[in-house]
């Protein structure tokens, strides 16, 4: 399995575990920062791939500003 596939699989497993823990604890905020970091990392990597590999798609994209970590 590729590094990307392994990373995505670990992310999915982590998100599934967080969801289960939320159900068990009744805390919908449990693990929010971990979840956010996983999703933002994958979106940044996807965006970078698109910008590097797909010039025709790149022209149709609209860039948005993201909040910076404090």
mmCIF file as Biopython writes it, N, C-alpha, C and O atoms, coordinates in Angstrom:
data_model
#
loop_
_atom_site.group_PDB
_atom_site.id
_atom_site.type_symbol
_atom_site.label_atom_id
_atom_site.label_alt_id
_atom_site.label_comp_id
_atom_site.label_asym_id
_atom_site.label_entity_id
_atom_site.label_seq_id
_atom_site.pdbx_PDB_ins_code
_atom_site.Cartn_x
_atom_site.Cartn_y
_atom_site.Cartn_z
_atom_site.occupancy
_atom_site.B_iso_or_equiv
_atom_site.auth_seq_id
_atom_site.auth_asym_id
_atom_site.pdbx_PDB_model_num
ATOM 1   N N  . UNK A ? 1  ? 0.843   -1.167 0.000   1.0 0.0 1  A 1 
ATOM 2   C CA . UNK A ? 1  ? 0.000   0.000  0.000   1.0 0.0 1  A 1 
ATOM 3   C C  . UNK A ? 1  ? 0.896   1.241  0.000   1.0 0.0 1  A 1 
ATOM 4   O O  . UNK A ? 1  ? 1.952   1.249  0.633   1.0 0.0 1  A 1 
ATOM 5   N N  . UNK A ? 2  ? 0.479   2.265  -0.697  1.0 0.0 2  A 1 
ATOM 6   C CA . UNK A ? 2  ? 1.278   3.485  -0.779  1.0 0.0 2  A 1 
ATOM 7   C C  . UNK A ? 2  ? 1.196   4.271  0.532   1.0 0.0 2  A 1 
ATOM 8   O O  . UNK A ? 2  ? 0.299   4.065  1.349   1.0 0.0 2  A 1 
ATOM 9   N N  . UNK A ? 3  ? 2.151   5.166  0.701   1.0 0.0 3  A 1 
ATOM 10  C CA . UNK A ? 3  ? 2.146   6.005  1.900   1.0 0.0 3  A 1 
ATOM 11  C C  . UNK A ? 3  ? 0.859   6.816  1.993   1.0 0.0 3  A 1 
ATOM 12  O O  . UNK A ? 3  ? 0.297   6.981  3.075   1.0 0.0 3  A 1 
ATOM 13  N N  . UNK A ? 4  ? 0.397   7.320  0.853   1.0 0.0 4  A 1 
ATOM 14  C CA . UNK A ? 4  ? -0.837  8.099  0.834   1.0 0.0 4  A 1 
ATOM 15  C C  . UNK A ? 4  ? -2.018  7.244  1.281   1.0 0.0 4  A 1 
ATOM 16  O O  . UNK A ? 4  ? -2.807  7.666  2.127   1.0 0.0 4  A 1 
ATOM 17  N N  . UNK A ? 5  ? -2.139  6.061  0.724   1.0 0.0 5  A 1 
ATOM 18  C CA . UNK A ? 5  ? -3.250  5.180  1.082   1.0 0.0 5  A 1 
ATOM 19  C C  . UNK A ? 5  ? -3.192  4.810  2.564   1.0 0.0 5  A 1 
ATOM 20  O O  . UNK A ? 5  ? -4.222  4.751  3.236   1.0 0.0 5  A 1 
ATOM 21  N N  . UNK A ? 6  ? -1.994  4.563  3.062   1.0 0.0 6  A 1 
ATOM 22  C CA . UNK A ? 6  ? -1.844  4.237  4.486   1.0 0.0 6  A 1 
ATOM 23  C C  . UNK A ? 6  ? -2.235  5.419  5.366   1.0 0.0 6  A 1 
ATOM 24  O O  . UNK A ? 6  ? -2.911  5.247  6.380   1.0 0.0 6  A 1 
ATOM 25  N N  . UNK A ? 7  ? -1.811  6.609  4.979   1.0 0.0 7  A 1 
ATOM 26  C CA . UNK A ? 7  ? -2.155  7.806  5.752   1.0 0.0 7  A 1 
ATOM 27  C C  . UNK A ? 7  ? -3.661  8.041  5.755   1.0 0.0 7  A 1 
ATOM 28  O O  . UNK A ? 7  ? -4.248  8.355  6.791   1.0 0.0 7  A 1 
ATOM 29  N N  . UNK A ? 8  ? -4.280  7.884  4.587   1.0 0.0 8  A 1 
ATOM 30  C CA . UNK A ? 8  ? -5.728  8.060  4.512   1.0 0.0 8  A 1 
ATOM 31  C C  . UNK A ? 8  ? -6.455  7.014  5.344   1.0 0.0 8  A 1 
ATOM 32  O O  . UNK A ? 8  ? -7.439  7.328  6.014   1.0 0.0 8  A 1 
ATOM 33  N N  . UNK A ? 9  ? -5.984  5.787  5.309   1.0 0.0 9  A 1 
ATOM 34  C CA . UNK A ? 9  ? -6.609  4.723  6.105   1.0 0.0 9  A 1 
ATOM 35  C C  . UNK A ? 9  ? -6.483  5.023  7.596   1.0 0.0 9  A 1 
ATOM 36  O O  . UNK A ? 9  ? -7.441  4.843  8.347   1.0 0.0 9  A 1 
ATOM 37  N N  . UNK A ? 10 ? -5.310  5.478  8.027   1.0 0.0 10 A 1 
ATOM 38  C CA . UNK A ? 10 ? -5.128  5.842  9.443   1.0 0.0 10 A 1 
ATOM 39  C C  . UNK A ? 10 ? -6.062  6.993  9.823   1.0 0.0 10 A 1 
ATOM 40  O O  . UNK A ? 10 ? -6.630  7.006  10.915  1.0 0.0 10 A 1 
ATOM 41  N N  . UNK A ? 11 ? -6.213  7.947  8.922   1.0 0.0 11 A 1 
ATOM 42  C CA . UNK A ? 11 ? -7.117  9.073  9.175   1.0 0.0 11 A 1 
ATOM 43  C C  . UNK A ? 11 ? -8.552  8.615  9.329   1.0 0.0 11 A 1 
ATOM 44  O O  . UNK A ? 11 ? -9.260  9.058  10.234  1.0 0.0 11 A 1 
ATOM 45  N N  . UNK A ? 12 ? -8.978  7.731  8.448   1.0 0.0 12 A 1 
ATOM 46  C CA . UNK A ? 12 ? -10.341 7.191  8.524   1.0 0.0 12 A 1 
ATOM 47  C C  . UNK A ? 12 ? -10.540 6.453  9.840   1.0 0.0 12 A 1 
ATOM 48  O O  . UNK A ? 12 ? -11.555 6.637  10.512  1.0 0.0 12 A 1 
ATOM 49  N N  . UNK A ? 13 ? -9.583  5.629  10.204  1.0 0.0 13 A 1 
ATOM 50  C CA . UNK A ? 13 ? -9.692  4.882  11.457  1.0 0.0 13 A 1 
ATOM 51  C C  . UNK A ? 13 ? -9.753  5.825  12.659  1.0 0.0 13 A 1 
ATOM 52  O O  . UNK A ? 13 ? -10.534 5.607  13.585  1.0 0.0 13 A 1 
ATOM 53  N N  . UNK A ? 14 ? -8.936  6.859  12.640  1.0 0.0 14 A 1 
ATOM 54  C CA . UNK A ? 14 ? -8.936  7.828  13.729  1.0 0.0 14 A 1 
ATOM 55  C C  . UNK A ? 14 ? -10.282 8.543  13.816  1.0 0.0 14 A 1 
ATOM 56  O O  . UNK A ? 14 ? -10.825 8.716  14.907  1.0 0.0 14 A 1 
ATOM 57  N N  . UNK A ? 15 ? -10.818 8.956  12.675  1.0 0.0 15 A 1 
ATOM 58  C CA . UNK A ? 15 ? -12.112 9.638  12.669  1.0 0.0 15 A 1 
ATOM 59  C C  . UNK A ? 15 ? -13.237 8.711  13.136  1.0 0.0 15 A 1 
ATOM 60  O O  . UNK A ? 15 ? -14.138 9.143  13.855  1.0 0.0 15 A 1 
ATOM 61  N N  . UNK A ? 16 ? -13.188 7.466  12.736  1.0 0.0 16 A 1 
ATOM 62  C CA . UNK A ? 16 ? -14.197 6.497  13.205  1.0 0.0 16 A 1 
ATOM 63  C C  . UNK A ? 16 ? -14.099 6.309  14.714  1.0 0.0 16 A 1 
ATOM 64  O O  . UNK A ? 16 ? -15.118 6.247  15.401  1.0 0.0 16 A 1 
ATOM 65  N N  . UNK A ? 17 ? -12.870 6.219  15.234  1.0 0.0 17 A 1 
ATOM 66  C CA . UNK A ? 17 ? -12.688 6.077  16.681  1.0 0.0 17 A 1 
ATOM 67  C C  . UNK A ? 17 ? -13.197 7.304  17.432  1.0 0.0 17 A 1 
ATOM 68  O O  . UNK A ? 17 ? -13.831 7.178  18.480  1.0 0.0 17 A 1 
ATOM 69  N N  . UNK A ? 18 ? -12.921 8.479  16.898  1.0 0.0 18 A 1 
ATOM 70  C CA . UNK A ? 18 ? -13.419 9.700  17.528  1.0 0.0 18 A 1 
ATOM 71  C C  . UNK A ? 18 ? -14.941 9.724  17.555  1.0 0.0 18 A 1 
ATOM 72  O O  . UNK A ? 18 ? -15.545 10.111 18.555  1.0 0.0 18 A 1 
ATOM 73  N N  . UNK A ? 19 ? -15.547 9.315  16.468  1.0 0.0 19 A 1 
ATOM 74  C CA . UNK A ? 19 ? -17.014 9.292  16.417  1.0 0.0 19 A 1 
ATOM 75  C C  . UNK A ? 19 ? -17.566 8.333  17.463  1.0 0.0 19 A 1 
ATOM 76  O O  . UNK A ? 19 ? -18.544 8.650  18.140  1.0 0.0 19 A 1 
ATOM 77  N N  . UNK A ? 20 ? -16.954 7.178  17.596  1.0 0.0 20 A 1 
ATOM 78  C CA . UNK A ? 20 ? -17.403 6.210  18.593  1.0 0.0 20 A 1 
ATOM 79  C C  . UNK A ? 20 ? -17.238 6.774  20.005  1.0 0.0 20 A 1 
ATOM 80  O O  . UNK A ? 20 ? -18.125 6.621  20.844  1.0 0.0 20 A 1 
ATOM 81  N N  . UNK A ? 21 ? -16.117 7.417  20.263  1.0 0.0 21 A 1 
ATOM 82  C CA . UNK A ? 21 ? -15.883 8.022  21.575  1.0 0.0 21 A 1 
ATOM 83  C C  . UNK A ? 21 ? -16.879 9.134  21.854  1.0 0.0 21 A 1 
ATOM 84  O O  . UNK A ? 21 ? -17.307 9.303  22.996  1.0 0.0 21 A 1 
ATOM 85  N N  . UNK A ? 22 ? -17.256 9.895  20.833  1.0 0.0 22 A 1 
ATOM 86  C CA . UNK A ? 22 ? -18.272 10.938 21.012  1.0 0.0 22 A 1 
ATOM 87  C C  . UNK A ? 22 ? -19.608 10.331 21.421  1.0 0.0 22 A 1 
ATOM 88  O O  . UNK A ? 22 ? -20.298 10.842 22.304  1.0 0.0 22 A 1 
ATOM 89  N N  . UNK A ? 23 ? -19.957 9.235  20.765  1.0 0.0 23 A 1 
ATOM 90  C CA . UNK A ? 23 ? -21.208 8.560  21.109  1.0 0.0 23 A 1 
ATOM 91  C C  . UNK A ? 23 ? -21.167 8.022  22.537  1.0 0.0 23 A 1 
ATOM 92  O O  . UNK A ? 23 ? -22.148 8.120  23.274  1.0 0.0 23 A 1 
ATOM 93  N N  . UNK A ? 24 ? -20.030 7.457  22.918  1.0 0.0 24 A 1 
ATOM 94  C CA . UNK A ? 24 ? -19.895 6.887  24.257  1.0 0.0 24 A 1 
ATOM 95  C C  . UNK A ? 24 ? -19.884 7.954  25.349  1.0 0.0 24 A 1 
ATOM 96  O O  . UNK A ? 24 ? -20.467 7.752  26.414  1.0 0.0 24 A 1 
ATOM 97  N N  . UNK A ? 25 ? -19.236 9.074  25.099  1.0 0.0 25 A 1 
ATOM 98  C CA . UNK A ? 25 ? -19.119 10.118 26.124  1.0 0.0 25 A 1 
ATOM 99  C C  . UNK A ? 25 ? -20.267 11.117 26.077  1.0 0.0 25 A 1 
ATOM 100 O O  . UNK A ? 25 ? -20.517 11.826 27.052  1.0 0.0 25 A 1 
ATOM 101 N N  . UNK A ? 26 ? -20.963 11.175 24.947  1.0 0.0 26 A 1 
ATOM 102 C CA . UNK A ? 26 ? -22.019 12.174 24.789  1.0 0.0 26 A 1 
ATOM 103 C C  . UNK A ? 26 ? -21.470 13.571 24.546  1.0 0.0 26 A 1 
ATOM 104 O O  . UNK A ? 26 ? -22.212 14.551 24.604  1.0 0.0 26 A 1 
ATOM 105 N N  . UNK A ? 27 ? -20.179 13.666 24.274  1.0 0.0 27 A 1 
ATOM 106 C CA . UNK A ? 27 ? -19.525 14.958 24.051  1.0 0.0 27 A 1 
ATOM 107 C C  . UNK A ? 27 ? -19.270 15.148 22.559  1.0 0.0 27 A 1 
ATOM 108 O O  . UNK A ? 27 ? -18.343 14.554 22.010  1.0 0.0 27 A 1 
ATOM 109 N N  . UNK A ? 28 ? -20.090 15.978 21.894  1.0 0.0 28 A 1 
ATOM 110 C CA . UNK A ? 28 ? -19.919 16.166 20.446  1.0 0.0 28 A 1 
ATOM 111 C C  . UNK A ? 28 ? -18.628 16.888 20.074  1.0 0.0 28 A 1 
ATOM 112 O O  . UNK A ? 28 ? -18.233 16.868 18.909  1.0 0.0 28 A 1 
ATOM 113 N N  . UNK A ? 29 ? -17.966 17.521 21.034  1.0 0.0 29 A 1 
ATOM 114 C CA . UNK A ? 29 ? -16.722 18.250 20.780  1.0 0.0 29 A 1 
ATOM 115 C C  . UNK A ? 29 ? -15.476 17.384 20.988  1.0 0.0 29 A 1 
ATOM 116 O O  . UNK A ? 29 ? -14.363 17.820 20.696  1.0 0.0 29 A 1 
ATOM 117 N N  . UNK A ? 30 ? -15.658 16.168 21.486  1.0 0.0 30 A 1 
ATOM 118 C CA . UNK A ? 30 ? -14.523 15.290 21.792  1.0 0.0 30 A 1 
ATOM 119 C C  . UNK A ? 30 ? -13.670 15.057 20.544  1.0 0.0 30 A 1 
ATOM 120 O O  . UNK A ? 30 ? -14.171 14.586 19.523  1.0 0.0 30 A 1 
ATOM 121 N N  . UNK A ? 31 ? -12.377 15.391 20.632  1.0 0.0 31 A 1 
ATOM 122 C CA . UNK A ? 31 ? -11.455 15.155 19.532  1.0 0.0 31 A 1 
ATOM 123 C C  . UNK A ? 31 ? -11.590 16.110 18.364  1.0 0.0 31 A 1 
ATOM 124 O O  . UNK A ? 31 ? -11.077 15.845 17.277  1.0 0.0 31 A 1 
ATOM 125 N N  . UNK A ? 32 ? -12.274 17.217 18.580  1.0 0.0 32 A 1 
ATOM 126 C CA . UNK A ? 32 ? -12.521 18.160 17.490  1.0 0.0 32 A 1 
ATOM 127 C C  . UNK A ? 32 ? -11.230 18.643 16.835  1.0 0.0 32 A 1 
ATOM 128 O O  . UNK A ? 32 ? -11.139 18.697 15.609  1.0 0.0 32 A 1 
ATOM 129 N N  . UNK A ? 33 ? -10.235 18.994 17.643  1.0 0.0 33 A 1 
ATOM 130 C CA . UNK A ? 33 ? -8.984  19.520 17.081  1.0 0.0 33 A 1 
ATOM 131 C C  . UNK A ? 33 ? -8.254  18.463 16.254  1.0 0.0 33 A 1 
ATOM 132 O O  . UNK A ? 33 ? -7.663  18.782 15.222  1.0 0.0 33 A 1 
ATOM 133 N N  . UNK A ? 34 ? -8.293  17.218 16.697  1.0 0.0 34 A 1 
ATOM 134 C CA . UNK A ? 34 ? -7.662  16.129 15.938  1.0 0.0 34 A 1 
ATOM 135 C C  . UNK A ? 34 ? -8.382  15.954 14.610  1.0 0.0 34 A 1 
ATOM 136 O O  . UNK A ? 34 ? -7.748  15.839 13.561  1.0 0.0 34 A 1 
ATOM 137 N N  . UNK A ? 35 ? -9.709  15.934 14.661  1.0 0.0 35 A 1 
ATOM 138 C CA . UNK A ? 35 ? -10.502 15.796 13.441  1.0 0.0 35 A 1 
ATOM 139 C C  . UNK A ? 35 ? -10.213 16.939 12.473  1.0 0.0 35 A 1 
ATOM 140 O O  . UNK A ? 35 ? -10.020 16.721 11.277  1.0 0.0 35 A 1 
ATOM 141 N N  . UNK A ? 36 ? -10.186 18.135 12.994  1.0 0.0 36 A 1 
ATOM 142 C CA . UNK A ? 36 ? -9.939  19.306 12.157  1.0 0.0 36 A 1 
ATOM 143 C C  . UNK A ? 36 ? -8.557  19.226 11.501  1.0 0.0 36 A 1 
ATOM 144 O O  . UNK A ? 36 ? -8.411  19.539 10.319  1.0 0.0 36 A 1 
ATOM 145 N N  . UNK A ? 37 ? -7.561  18.816 12.255  1.0 0.0 37 A 1 
ATOM 146 C CA . UNK A ? 37 ? -6.201  18.710 11.716  1.0 0.0 37 A 1 
ATOM 147 C C  . UNK A ? 37 ? -6.125  17.675 10.593  1.0 0.0 37 A 1 
ATOM 148 O O  . UNK A ? 37 ? -5.482  17.913 9.571   1.0 0.0 37 A 1 
ATOM 149 N N  . UNK A ? 38 ? -6.779  16.534 10.781  1.0 0.0 38 A 1 
ATOM 150 C CA . UNK A ? 38 ? -6.784  15.494 9.744   1.0 0.0 38 A 1 
ATOM 151 C C  . UNK A ? 38 ? -7.423  16.029 8.465   1.0 0.0 38 A 1 
ATOM 152 O O  . UNK A ? 38 ? -6.860  15.894 7.379   1.0 0.0 38 A 1 
ATOM 153 N N  . UNK A ? 39 ? -8.588  16.631 8.598   1.0 0.0 39 A 1 
ATOM 154 C CA . UNK A ? 39 ? -9.320  17.126 7.422   1.0 0.0 39 A 1 
ATOM 155 C C  . UNK A ? 39 ? -8.542  18.242 6.735   1.0 0.0 39 A 1 
ATOM 156 O O  . UNK A ? 39 ? -8.425  18.246 5.510   1.0 0.0 39 A 1 
ATOM 157 N N  . UNK A ? 40 ? -8.009  19.187 7.502   1.0 0.0 40 A 1 
ATOM 158 C CA . UNK A ? 40 ? -7.271  20.288 6.895   1.0 0.0 40 A 1 
ATOM 159 C C  . UNK A ? 40 ? -6.002  19.813 6.197   1.0 0.0 40 A 1 
ATOM 160 O O  . UNK A ? 40 ? -5.650  20.325 5.135   1.0 0.0 40 A 1 
ATOM 161 N N  . UNK A ? 41 ? -5.320  18.845 6.781   1.0 0.0 41 A 1 
ATOM 162 C CA . UNK A ? 41 ? -4.116  18.298 6.150   1.0 0.0 41 A 1 
ATOM 163 C C  . UNK A ? 41 ? -4.444  17.669 4.807   1.0 0.0 41 A 1 
ATOM 164 O O  . UNK A ? 41 ? -3.751  17.908 3.818   1.0 0.0 41 A 1 
ATOM 165 N N  . UNK A ? 42 ? -5.494  16.869 4.773   1.0 0.0 42 A 1 
ATOM 166 C CA . UNK A ? 42 ? -5.867  16.213 3.519   1.0 0.0 42 A 1 
ATOM 167 C C  . UNK A ? 42 ? -6.323  17.221 2.474   1.0 0.0 42 A 1 
ATOM 168 O O  . UNK A ? 42 ? -6.008  17.071 1.294   1.0 0.0 42 A 1 
ATOM 169 N N  . UNK A ? 43 ? -7.056  18.241 2.888   1.0 0.0 43 A 1 
ATOM 170 C CA . UNK A ? 43 ? -7.489  19.267 1.935   1.0 0.0 43 A 1 
ATOM 171 C C  . UNK A ? 43 ? -6.303  20.063 1.392   1.0 0.0 43 A 1 
ATOM 172 O O  . UNK A ? 43 ? -6.267  20.377 0.202   1.0 0.0 43 A 1 
ATOM 173 N N  . UNK A ? 44 ? -5.332  20.393 2.249   1.0 0.0 44 A 1 
ATOM 174 C CA . UNK A ? 44 ? -4.131  21.105 1.774   1.0 0.0 44 A 1 
ATOM 175 C C  . UNK A ? 44 ? -3.364  20.261 0.761   1.0 0.0 44 A 1 
ATOM 176 O O  . UNK A ? 44 ? -2.909  20.773 -0.261  1.0 0.0 44 A 1 
ATOM 177 N N  . UNK A ? 45 ? -3.222  18.965 1.045   1.0 0.0 45 A 1 
ATOM 178 C CA . UNK A ? 45 ? -2.493  18.090 0.119   1.0 0.0 45 A 1 
ATOM 179 C C  . UNK A ? 45 ? -3.238  17.958 -1.205  1.0 0.0 45 A 1 
ATOM 180 O O  . UNK A ? 45 ? -2.624  17.972 -2.271  1.0 0.0 45 A 1 
ATOM 181 N N  . UNK A ? 46 ? -4.545  17.832 -1.136  1.0 0.0 46 A 1 
ATOM 182 C CA . UNK A ? 46 ? -5.351  17.733 -2.353  1.0 0.0 46 A 1 
ATOM 183 C C  . UNK A ? 46 ? -5.234  19.011 -3.175  1.0 0.0 46 A 1 
ATOM 184 O O  . UNK A ? 46 ? -5.071  18.961 -4.394  1.0 0.0 46 A 1 
ATOM 185 N N  . UNK A ? 47 ? -5.319  20.147 -2.507  1.0 0.0 47 A 1 
ATOM 186 C CA . UNK A ? 47 ? -5.180  21.430 -3.197  1.0 0.0 47 A 1 
ATOM 187 C C  . UNK A ? 47 ? -3.812  21.551 -3.867  1.0 0.0 47 A 1 
ATOM 188 O O  . UNK A ? 47 ? -3.716  21.999 -5.010  1.0 0.0 47 A 1 
ATOM 189 N N  . UNK A ? 48 ? -2.767  21.157 -3.166  1.0 0.0 48 A 1 
ATOM 190 C CA . UNK A ? 48 ? -1.419  21.232 -3.734  1.0 0.0 48 A 1 
ATOM 191 C C  . UNK A ? 48 ? -1.292  20.332 -4.954  1.0 0.0 48 A 1 
ATOM 192 O O  . UNK A ? 48 ? -0.685  20.721 -5.952  1.0 0.0 48 A 1 
ATOM 193 N N  . UNK A ? 49 ? -1.858  19.138 -4.884  1.0 0.0 49 A 1 
ATOM 194 C CA . UNK A ? 49 ? -1.825  18.227 -6.032  1.0 0.0 49 A 1 
ATOM 195 C C  . UNK A ? 49 ? -2.551  18.825 -7.224  1.0 0.0 49 A 1 
ATOM 196 O O  . UNK A ? 49 ? -2.064  18.754 -8.352  1.0 0.0 49 A 1 
ATOM 197 N N  . UNK A ? 50 ? -3.702  19.410 -6.981  1.0 0.0 50 A 1 
ATOM 198 C CA . UNK A ? 50 ? -4.473  20.007 -8.069  1.0 0.0 50 A 1 
ATOM 199 C C  . UNK A ? 50 ? -3.695  21.156 -8.695  1.0 0.0 50 A 1 
ATOM 200 O O  . UNK A ? 50 ? -3.617  21.266 -9.919  1.0 0.0 50 A 1 
ATOM 201 N N  . UNK A ? 51 ? -3.125  22.005 -7.863  1.0 0.0 51 A 1 
ATOM 202 C CA . UNK A ? 51 ? -2.405  23.167 -8.384  1.0 0.0 51 A 1 
ATOM 203 C C  . UNK A ? 51 ? -1.167  22.771 -9.173  1.0 0.0 51 A 1 
ATOM 204 O O  . UNK A ? 51 ? -0.781  23.462 -10.117 1.0 0.0 51 A 1 
ATOM 205 N N  . UNK A ? 52 ? -0.547  21.670 -8.794  1.0 0.0 52 A 1 
ATOM 206 C CA . UNK A ? 52 ? 0.672   21.228 -9.486  1.0 0.0 52 A 1 
ATOM 207 C C  . UNK A ? 52 ? 0.384   20.416 -10.741 1.0 0.0 52 A 1 
ATOM 208 O O  . UNK A ? 52 ? 1.095   20.539 -11.739 1.0 0.0 52 A 1 
ATOM 209 N N  . UNK A ? 53 ? -0.648  19.594 -10.697 1.0 0.0 53 A 1 
ATOM 210 C CA . UNK A ? 53 ? -0.855  18.599 -11.744 1.0 0.0 53 A 1 
ATOM 211 C C  . UNK A ? 53 ? -1.956  18.907 -12.745 1.0 0.0 53 A 1 
ATOM 212 O O  . UNK A ? 53 ? -2.026  18.253 -13.785 1.0 0.0 53 A 1 
ATOM 213 N N  . UNK A ? 54 ? -2.805  19.862 -12.475 1.0 0.0 54 A 1 
ATOM 214 C CA . UNK A ? 54 ? -3.965  20.073 -13.342 1.0 0.0 54 A 1 
ATOM 215 C C  . UNK A ? 54 ? -4.126  21.541 -13.729 1.0 0.0 54 A 1 
ATOM 216 O O  . UNK A ? 54 ? -4.961  22.241 -13.156 1.0 0.0 54 A 1 
ATOM 217 N N  . UNK A ? 55 ? -3.344  22.013 -14.683 1.0 0.0 55 A 1 
ATOM 218 C CA . UNK A ? 55 ? -3.444  23.432 -15.047 1.0 0.0 55 A 1 
ATOM 219 C C  . UNK A ? 55 ? -4.835  23.838 -15.523 1.0 0.0 55 A 1 
ATOM 220 O O  . UNK A ? 55 ? -5.265  24.959 -15.249 1.0 0.0 55 A 1 
ATOM 221 N N  . UNK A ? 56 ? -5.546  22.971 -16.221 1.0 0.0 56 A 1 
ATOM 222 C CA . UNK A ? 56 ? -6.878  23.340 -16.706 1.0 0.0 56 A 1 
ATOM 223 C C  . UNK A ? 56 ? -7.864  23.476 -15.549 1.0 0.0 56 A 1 
ATOM 224 O O  . UNK A ? 56 ? -8.747  24.332 -15.583 1.0 0.0 56 A 1 
ATOM 225 N N  . UNK A ? 57 ? -7.719  22.644 -14.537 1.0 0.0 57 A 1 
ATOM 226 C CA . UNK A ? 57 ? -8.584  22.741 -13.359 1.0 0.0 57 A 1 
ATOM 227 C C  . UNK A ? 57 ? -8.174  23.946 -12.523 1.0 0.0 57 A 1 
ATOM 228 O O  . UNK A ? 57 ? -9.027  24.654 -11.986 1.0 0.0 57 A 1 
ATOM 229 N N  . UNK A ? 58 ? -6.894  24.173 -12.415 1.0 0.0 58 A 1 
ATOM 230 C CA . UNK A ? 58 ? -6.373  25.285 -11.611 1.0 0.0 58 A 1 
ATOM 231 C C  . UNK A ? 58 ? -7.016  26.606 -12.020 1.0 0.0 58 A 1 
ATOM 232 O O  . UNK A ? 58 ? -7.319  27.435 -11.162 1.0 0.0 58 A 1 
ATOM 233 N N  . UNK A ? 59 ? -7.227  26.813 -13.318 1.0 0.0 59 A 1 
ATOM 234 C CA . UNK A ? 59 ? -7.788  28.069 -13.797 1.0 0.0 59 A 1 
ATOM 235 C C  . UNK A ? 59 ? -9.229  28.274 -13.332 1.0 0.0 59 A 1 
ATOM 236 O O  . UNK A ? 59 ? -9.682  29.414 -13.228 1.0 0.0 59 A 1 
ATOM 237 N N  . UNK A ? 60 ? -9.949  27.200 -13.055 1.0 0.0 60 A 1 
ATOM 238 C CA . UNK A ? 60 ? -11.339 27.305 -12.636 1.0 0.0 60 A 1 
ATOM 239 C C  . UNK A ? 60 ? -11.496 27.418 -11.122 1.0 0.0 60 A 1 
ATOM 240 O O  . UNK A ? 60 ? -12.595 27.684 -10.634 1.0 0.0 60 A 1 
ATOM 241 N N  . UNK A ? 61 ? -10.425 27.222 -10.383 1.0 0.0 61 A 1 
ATOM 242 C CA . UNK A ? 61 ? -10.507 27.259 -8.929  1.0 0.0 61 A 1 
ATOM 243 C C  . UNK A ? 61 ? -10.581 28.679 -8.397  1.0 0.0 61 A 1 
ATOM 244 O O  . UNK A ? 61 ? -10.027 29.613 -8.977  1.0 0.0 61 A 1 
ATOM 245 N N  . UNK A ? 62 ? -11.262 28.812 -7.305  1.0 0.0 62 A 1 
ATOM 246 C CA . UNK A ? 62 ? -11.320 30.080 -6.594  1.0 0.0 62 A 1 
ATOM 247 C C  . UNK A ? 62 ? -10.595 29.870 -5.272  1.0 0.0 62 A 1 
ATOM 248 O O  . UNK A ? 62 ? -10.971 29.008 -4.478  1.0 0.0 62 A 1 
ATOM 249 N N  . UNK A ? 63 ? -9.560  30.656 -5.044  1.0 0.0 63 A 1 
ATOM 250 C CA . UNK A ? 63 ? -8.788  30.527 -3.807  1.0 0.0 63 A 1 
ATOM 251 C C  . UNK A ? 63 ? -9.541  31.217 -2.676  1.0 0.0 63 A 1 
ATOM 252 O O  . UNK A ? 63 ? -10.091 32.304 -2.855  1.0 0.0 63 A 1 
ATOM 253 N N  . UNK A ? 64 ? -9.562  30.581 -1.521  1.0 0.0 64 A 1 
ATOM 254 C CA . UNK A ? 64 ? -10.161 31.198 -0.348  1.0 0.0 64 A 1 
ATOM 255 C C  . UNK A ? 64 ? -9.105  31.302 0.741   1.0 0.0 64 A 1 
ATOM 256 O O  . UNK A ? 64 ? -8.197  30.476 0.829   1.0 0.0 64 A 1 
ATOM 257 N N  . UNK A ? 65 ? -9.238  32.304 1.545   1.0 0.0 65 A 1 
ATOM 258 C CA . UNK A ? 65 ? -8.314  32.463 2.666   1.0 0.0 65 A 1 
ATOM 259 C C  . UNK A ? 65 ? -8.746  31.548 3.791   1.0 0.0 65 A 1 
ATOM 260 O O  . UNK A ? 65 ? -9.936  31.395 4.067   1.0 0.0 65 A 1 
ATOM 261 N N  . UNK A ? 66 ? -7.772  30.948 4.431   1.0 0.0 66 A 1 
ATOM 262 C CA . UNK A ? 66 ? -8.041  30.093 5.582   1.0 0.0 66 A 1 
ATOM 263 C C  . UNK A ? 66 ? -7.534  30.785 6.823   1.0 0.0 66 A 1 
ATOM 264 O O  . UNK A ? 66 ? -6.576  31.557 6.788   1.0 0.0 66 A 1 
ATOM 265 N N  . UNK A ? 67 ? -8.209  30.487 7.930   1.0 0.0 67 A 1 
ATOM 266 C CA . UNK A ? 67 ? -7.720  31.014 9.205   1.0 0.0 67 A 1 
ATOM 267 C C  . UNK A ? 67 ? -6.385  30.380 9.516   1.0 0.0 67 A 1 
ATOM 268 O O  . UNK A ? 67 ? -6.195  29.183 9.298   1.0 0.0 67 A 1 
ATOM 269 N N  . UNK A ? 68 ? -5.488  31.145 10.005  1.0 0.0 68 A 1 
ATOM 270 C CA . UNK A ? 68 ? -4.194  30.637 10.438  1.0 0.0 68 A 1 
ATOM 271 C C  . UNK A ? 68 ? -4.318  30.161 11.872  1.0 0.0 68 A 1 
ATOM 272 O O  . UNK A ? 68 ? -5.087  30.707 12.662  1.0 0.0 68 A 1 
ATOM 273 N N  . UNK A ? 69 ? -3.550  29.138 12.192  1.0 0.0 69 A 1 
ATOM 274 C CA . UNK A ? 69 ? -3.531  28.670 13.584  1.0 0.0 69 A 1 
ATOM 275 C C  . UNK A ? 69 ? -2.971  29.753 14.468  1.0 0.0 69 A 1 
ATOM 276 O O  . UNK A ? 69 ? -2.020  30.444 14.102  1.0 0.0 69 A 1 
ATOM 277 N N  . UNK A ? 70 ? -3.569  29.897 15.642  1.0 0.0 70 A 1 
ATOM 278 C CA . UNK A ? 70 ? -3.072  30.924 16.561  1.0 0.0 70 A 1 
ATOM 279 C C  . UNK A ? 70 ? -2.067  30.358 17.509  1.0 0.0 70 A 1 
ATOM 280 O O  . UNK A ? 70 ? -1.542  31.082 18.356  1.0 0.0 70 A 1 
#
